[in-house]
Amino acid sequence: MSGAELPGIGEKMQIHPTAVVAPGAELASDVVIEAYSIIGPNVTIGAGSVVGPHAVIDGITELGSNNRVFPFTSLGLPPQDITYRDEKTRLVIGNDNIIRESVTISRGTERGKGITRIGNGNFLMAYTHVAHDCVLGDRVVMANSATLGGHVEVGDGAVIGGIVAIHQFVRIGEYSCVGGFSGMRMDVPPYMLVVGGDEVKVYGPNLIGLKRNNFSDATIQAIKKCYRIFSRSGLTVKEAVERARKEVEPFPEVGKFIEFAVSSSKRGVYR
């Protein structure tokens, strides 16, 4: 269907004549769809969003407002899961995201959450992949060719370097940083800097990231102390929790670090 045939189009909407927008798709009045892109019948795109050329958005997929989708992206197509049988699962993307060239984000699976969810203000660089049932928070950065397996959870403000592979069911804590060329098989605690492949090492707090995100000096010092208790004292997790609660000033970030350490993990946690 060409732009001229779409009902209810405002004067600001721009749909290139070569783009294909299926009947049933819901586009805000100022959405831009560039050349040769394909929008499926169950897609919703919010105000101020721009879909670049040769992009494909299909499935039950919702994009919020002010998203920028670059060429050759693939959003909401069936998951790369051999058990998937065309169930009506979803992809939900929030607002103000930048999704660069050739990014792929799959919709969910029935045996997972049934939904893949991307928050707000994220920056997904070229060739990144977000598999089925993943959950990304807000302001996450994934550098070129970073890959998330299914069911991965990424906290707010996390940075995942280039050529990084994250195993299925792994959690990446908020404001952590995974260095480039790494492979994560276990959970990465919040606020930490982690690098490695066969031998992964936690280098301590992600100091540059914390400072850039306006964490106070007192909070950073508390995170450092908490990290030393969990990683350098030789204590069990239970012992480290008890000691941290007694000795570390109870900033909210300290509570989140402890909660992450003691919460259920399918893969284990790097220390």
Secondary structure, DSSP 8 states (H G I E B T S, - for coil): --GGGSTT--TT-EE-TT-EE-TT-EE-TT-EE-TT-EE-TTEEE-TT-EE-TT-EE-SEEEE-SS-EE-TT-EEEE--S-TT------EEEE-SS-EE-TT-EEE---TTTTSEEEE-SS-EE-TT-EE-TT-EE-SS-EE-TT-EE-TT-EE-TT-EE-TT-EE-TT-EE-TT-EE-TT-EE-SBB-TTEEEE-SSS-EEEEE-HHHHHHTT--HHHHHHHHHHHHHHHTS---HHHHHHHHHHHS---HHHHHHHHHHHS--SS-B--
